[in-house]
């Protein structure tokens, strides 16, 4: 029996809707029917694209990470220097959080605690976070070469500090319904500690 032809456009719409649903409702709070209804895909057709809800979540995480990376790369490319681009990237994330009413946050952080029992999703989350951290480290390394970032601390260590502090601040932002925790991270790290002495 011939496998049905799959539409890449439909797959991307499923992933976009999946990212949104998982971001706001979590893995366990997201029903496939809700996602499928929004994209007008029958349940039987869903399994032509993804083997299971778990596989769908892993693909949504990967899709989110790819979009996140593209967005970060664009901000850095369009800025006068990589350090300014990195800061602008974080500012665009803050604008998005504010526009969404401080709910949602970061898909990687949101699902991190919920999917520890799923090896597939946990590995996808770990890869996505590591790639983000590595991108930040590369930007900071370039900034060090330009004299924009302190050179006495390894760029990878600075990236760990920034990404881990940011994720913690995103959680606090959601609790407080305020951008202040995120602003403090940028002020204390990008505007102060990371700067050359």
C-alpha angles and dihedrals in degrees: 000000000000117000112242118256109259123218114224088203091057091046091053091048089052090050093047091050091044092053090051094046095046091045095054102028105026125229098291093042093054117089119201091222090060092051093044093048091054091053095037094236120144115238093243091056092053090070090057086066103035132022095218145345087269092055089047091052091049091050091047090052090050091048091049091049092050092050090046091052093047091051093048092048091051093052091049094046092050096047125090090244137005095254093054089046092053092051091047089051091056090046091055089052090052091050089052092049091050093048089051092052094252093292125118101032118171120351092211093054093041095053096035095085096036100053103045089120093059113080092191094053095038091053091046090050092048091050093048093050092045091051091050091048091048091051090051090048091052092051090049090048090053089047090052090053089053092048092245096115130045111269100202094080123061112256090230091056090049090049091051090051094048099044094044093046091047093052091049090049091051089058091048090047090057092049095046096035087226139111091220095100090053093046090052091053092052094044095047097042113023095031098038126007096037094050120099115262 
